[in-house]
Amino acid sequence: MRSYRVLLPALAVLAACSPQGPSKAQSIPDLAQPTRRVPSDPGSMKASFSPVVKKTAPAIVNVASRRVVRQQARDPFWDFFMGGGGGAPRDQVQGSLGSGAIVRADGVIITNHHNIENMSDITVQLADRREFPATVLLDDPRSDLAVLKIDTKGERLPVIAIDDQEQLEVGDLVLALGNPFGVGQTVTNGIVSALARTDVGAAEFGSYIQTDAAINPGNSGGPLVDMDGDLIGVNTFIISRSGSSSGVGFAIPAAVVRQVVGTALGGGHSVVRPWLGVKGQPVTAEIARGLGLATPRGVVISDVYPGGSAQRAGIREGDVILTIDGQAVNDEGGGAFAIGTHKVGDRVTVLINRGGKEQTLTLKAEAAPESPARDERVLKGRNPFDGATVVNLSPAVAQDLGVDAFAGRGVLVTKIGQGFALNAGLRPGDFVREVNGKAINTTAELAAVANAGGSTWTVTIERNGQRITARLRA
């Protein structure tokens, strides 16, 4: 059977479904129960996790979101007699149900981006079953996090602290809290199965905590907590053959949560992450032997962006990056995460191996440059690009869209709307390289060629590293 990466937006709600009221399962644990100790050694495993739950449960919320979509109704009799297309349009309500955690007493909440993506109506239900409309302070698709705010009218709400120790180890006990399947607030326990997982996930920026604590649809956006009751991660997706928990779940680490929440509270509407400006590949056993390394670790650099912070710090092609600020780096994703959790302007130490000798370099964390300017345009008219949204490629654009910043100067297709471009087969992610034999380097050049007129076009695009040339009639 095939395994799937499953984001956990939770349960889809269609128009015919009416909102369900809270159930008894959503009540807060009885605080009058006898005090118990958290298990701290094998001899105390008969103890309870109740103290941690009592500390954290009041800060866990449900996040319900919805949007209204107008769809053409299908009438089988109209379709049969009139050839299809019948029926008046009607509104359909689509929604999802997830979890979140209160991280500031005035009603600031962290949840997953995919819980509220493209939704216009967001409702937060507290542990005591009160409901509040929520607004989005910041939505960060790259990390799959979103920061919400509810108006508490001055009331101070219970909060969960975001861990700032960064001392997780594989084998540590953890709890996952949330609202799986919409049944009400639920707690599951497990351990940290692995750390710094960068080769999994749907988000473009992440180094995940892996856990075997059961995470199911509806748990997404809820916290993963340690035995101090601190948020060490935000549950986000699982790998499963069935769509339900199979013991392989992933959480966004606290370092990223702090960065996103801090940006939102500082008034930012997007997270600016430093960019390393290198391209490389993991050091395999074969590469390690060729470089004279005792063990296969690190990332061997194949390209350095001209004028970037890495080049100015002295990093060269052929260097092997071993650690960034003491954090082991074993692939490009790990390097992007290690530098990306810093603030722009930070001084960052990089341990490299060059010619068999280790040395430490210091670089200044900088945002990815936006040069050339993105100059986003929607092309119109009688040409093969009608309906396409295009942008100039720069490291900043590449970082935003998750494409290769080293793909060279050029024009990138980001969206395809109604128009000739859709019928011509253009796709988001295509680079427009040539039109009628003319090299295209900027959106202004493409717009000029497109507006020049003509009925026959020879277009060369680059898709997944391969060039494709086609003759088109517009």
Long-range contacts (C-beta under 8 A, 24 or more apart in sequence): 1-241, 2-241, 3-239, 3-240, 3-241, 4-239, 4-240, 4-241, 4-243, 5-200, 5-201, 5-202, 5-237, 5-238, 5-239, 6-217, 6-237, 6-238, 6-239, 6-240, 6-243, 7-112, 7-114, 7-144, 7-202, 7-220, 7-236, 7-237, 8-98, 8-112, 8-114, 8-215, 8-216, 8-217, 8-218, 8-219, 8-220, 8-235, 8-236, 8-237, 8-238, 9-96, 9-98, 9-112, 9-114, 9-115, 9-117, 9-217, 9-220, 10-96, 10-97, 10-98, 10-115, 10-179, 10-181, 10-182, 10-217, 10-218, 10-220, 11-96, 11-97, 11-181, 11-182, 11-217, 11-218, 12-94, 12-95, 12-96, 13-66, 13-93, 13-94, 13-95, 13-96, 13-97, 14-92, 14-93, 14-94, 15-90, 15-91, 15-92, 15-93, 17-93, 19-64, 20-182, 22-125, 22-129, 22-184, 23-183, 23-184, 24-184, 25-183, 25-184, 25-185, 25-186, 26-62, 26-125, 26-127, 26-129, 26-179, 26-184, 26-185, 27-129, 27-184, 27-185, 28-57, 28-58, 28-127, 28-128, 28-185, 29-53, 29-54, 29-57, 38-227, 39-173, 49-175, 49-187, 49-189, 51-229, 52-175, 52-225, 52-227, 52-228, 52-229, 53-175, 53-177, 53-187, 55-229, 56-160, 56-175, 56-177, 56-223, 56-225, 56-229, 57-127, 57-177, 57-185, 57-187, 58-127, 58-128, 58-158, 59-101, 59-102, 59-103, 59-127, 59-157, 59-158, 59-159, 59-160, 60-99, 60-100, 60-101, 60-102, 60-127, 60-160, 60-177, 60-178, 60-185, 60-222, 60-223, 61-99, 61-100, 61-101, 61-102, 61-109, 61-124, 61-125, 61-126, 61-127, 62-97, 62-98, 62-99, 62-100, 62-124, 62-125, 62-179, 62-185, 63-97, 63-98, 63-99, 63-100, 63-109, 63-111, 63-115, 63-116, 63-122, 63-123, 63-124, 63-134, 63-148, 63-221, 64-95, 64-96, 64-97, 64-122, 64-123, 64-124, 64-125, 65-95, 65-96, 65-98, 65-115, 65-116, 65-119, 65-121, 65-122, 65-123, 66-93, 66-94, 66-95, 66-96, 66-119, 66-120, 66-121, 67-93, 67-94, 67-95, 67-118, 67-119, 67-120, 67-121, 68-92, 68-93, 68-94, 68-120, 69-93, 69-94, 95-119, 97-179, 97-182, 97-218, 98-178, 98-179, 98-218, 98-219, 98-220, 98-221, 98-222, 99-177, 99-178, 99-179, 99-218, 99-219, 99-220, 99-221, 99-222, 99-235, 100-124, 100-148, 100-221, 100-222, 101-160, 101-177, 101-221, 101-222, 101-223, 101-231, 101-234, 102-157, 102-158, 102-159, 102-160, 103-159, 103-160, 103-162, 103-231, 103-257, 103-261, 104-159, 104-261, 104-265, 105-156, 105-157, 105-158, 105-159, 106-152, 106-156, 106-157, 107-132, 107-149, 107-150, 107-151, 107-152, 107-157, 108-137, 108-147, 108-148, 108-149, 108-261, 108-264, 108-265, 109-134, 109-147, 109-148, 109-149, 109-150, 110-145, 110-146, 110-147, 110-148, 110-221, 110-231, 110-234, 110-257, 110-260, 110-261, 111-145, 111-146, 111-148, 111-220, 111-221, 111-234, 112-144, 112-145, 112-146, 112-220, 112-221, 112-234, 112-236, 113-139, 113-140, 113-141, 113-143, 113-144, 113-145, 113-146, 114-144, 114-220, 114-236, 115-146, 115-220, 115-221, 116-146, 116-148, 117-141, 122-148, 124-148, 124-150, 126-157, 127-158, 127-185, 137-264, 137-265, 138-260, 138-263, 138-264, 138-268, 138-269, 138-270, 138-271, 140-260, 140-270, 140-271, 141-203, 141-204, 142-203, 142-204, 142-205, 142-271, 142-273, 142-400, 142-402, 143-203, 143-205, 143-206, 143-252, 143-256, 143-260, 143-271, 144-201, 144-202, 144-203, 144-206, 144-236, 144-237, 144-252, 145-234, 145-252, 145-256, 145-257, 145-260, 147-260, 147-261, 147-264, 160-223, 160-225, 160-229, 160-230, 160-231, 161-229, 161-230, 161-231, 162-230, 162-231, 162-254, 162-257, 162-258, 162-261, 163-226, 163-228, 163-230, 163-231, 163-232, 163-254, 164-254, 164-258, 165-230, 166-254, 166-255, 168-192, 168-195, 168-209, 168-226, 168-232, 169-195, 170-194, 170-195, 172-226, 172-227, 173-226, 173-227, 174-211, 174-213, 174-224, 174-225, 174-226, 174-232, 175-213, 175-224, 175-225, 176-211, 176-213, 176-214, 176-215, 176-219, 176-222, 176-223, 176-224, 176-225, 176-235, 176-249, 176-251, 177-222, 177-223, 177-225, 178-215, 178-218, 178-219, 178-220, 178-221, 178-222, 178-223, 178-235, 179-218, 179-219, 179-222, 180-214, 180-215, 180-216, 180-217, 180-218, 180-219, 181-216, 181-217, 181-218, 182-218, 183-218, 186-219, 188-213, 188-214, 188-215, 189-213, 190-214, 190-247, 193-247, 193-248, 196-327, 196-328, 196-334, 196-337, 197-250, 198-330, 198-331, 198-333, 198-334, 198-337, 199-331, 199-333, 200-239, 200-250, 201-236, 201-237, 201-250, 202-237, 203-236, 203-252, 204-402, 205-256, 205-273, 205-336, 205-337, 205-340, 206-252, 206-256, 206-333, 206-337, 207-253, 207-333, 207-334, 207-337, 207-338, 208-233, 208-236, 208-250, 208-251, 208-252, 208-253, 209-233, 209-250, 209-251, 209-252, 209-253, 210-248, 210-249, 210-250, 211-249, 211-250, 211-251, 212-247, 212-248, 212-249, 213-249, 214-245, 214-247, 214-249, 215-245, 215-249, 216-244, 216-245, 217-243, 217-244, 224-251, 230-254, 231-257, 233-257, 255-341, 256-341, 259-341, 272-344, 272-367, 273-339, 273-340, 273-341, 273-367, 273-399, 274-309, 274-339, 274-340, 274-342, 274-343, 274-344, 274-346, 274-348, 274-365, 274-366, 274-367, 275-308, 275-309, 275-336, 275-339, 275-340, 275-366, 275-367, 275-368, 275-395, 275-396, 275-399, 275-405, 276-308, 276-309, 276-310, 276-324, 276-335, 276-336, 276-339, 277-304, 277-305, 277-308, 277-309, 277-310, 277-311, 277-368, 277-395, 277-405, 278-303, 278-304, 278-305, 278-308, 278-310, 278-315, 278-321, 278-335, 279-303, 279-304, 279-332, 279-404, 279-405, 279-406, 280-321, 280-332, 280-335, 281-331, 281-332, 282-330, 282-331, 283-320, 283-330, 291-320, 291-353, 291-356, 292-356, 293-320, 293-353, 293-356, 297-322, 297-328, 297-330, 298-322, 298-329, 298-330, 298-353, 299-329, 299-330, 299-331, 299-332, 299-334, 299-335, 303-406, 305-395, 305-405, 305-406, 307-369, 308-366, 308-369, 308-395, 309-363, 309-364, 309-365, 309-366, 310-363, 312-363, 312-364, 313-350, 313-361, 313-362, 313-363, 313-364, 314-361, 315-350, 315-352, 315-361, 315-363, 316-354, 318-354, 319-352, 319-353, 319-354, 320-352, 320-353, 320-354, 321-350, 321-351, 321-352, 322-351, 322-352, 322-353, 322-358, 323-350, 323-351, 324-348, 324-349, 324-350, 324-351, 325-349, 326-351, 339-365, 367-396, 368-394, 368-395, 368-396, 368-398, 368-399, 368-405, 369-394, 369-395, 369-396, 370-394, 370-395, 370-396, 370-397, 372-409, 372-442, 375-442, 375-443, 375-444, 376-414, 376-443, 377-443, 377-447, 378-417, 379-421, 379-446, 379-447, 379-450, 380-419, 381-450, 381-451, 382-420, 382-453, 382-474, 383-420, 383-450, 383-451, 383-454, 383-457, 383-474, 384-420, 384-421, 384-424, 384-426, 384-450, 384-457, 384-459, 384-472, 384-474, 385-420, 385-421, 385-426, 385-432, 385-446, 385-450, 386-419, 386-420, 386-421, 386-474, 387-416, 387-417, 387-418, 387-419, 387-420, 387-421, 387-422, 388-413, 388-415, 388-416, 388-417, 388-419, 388-421, 388-426, 389-413, 389-414, 389-415, 389-416, 389-417, 390-414, 390-432, 390-443, 390-446, 391-443, 392-442, 392-443, 393-431, 403-429, 407-431, 407-462, 409-441, 410-440, 410-441, 410-462, 411-440, 411-441, 411-442, 411-443, 411-445, 411-446, 420-474, 424-459, 424-470, 424-472, 425-470, 426-461, 427-463, 429-463, 429-464, 430-461, 430-462, 430-463, 431-461, 431-462, 431-463, 432-459, 432-460, 432-461, 433-460, 433-461, 433-462, 433-467, 434-458, 434-459, 434-460, 434-469, 435-459, 435-460
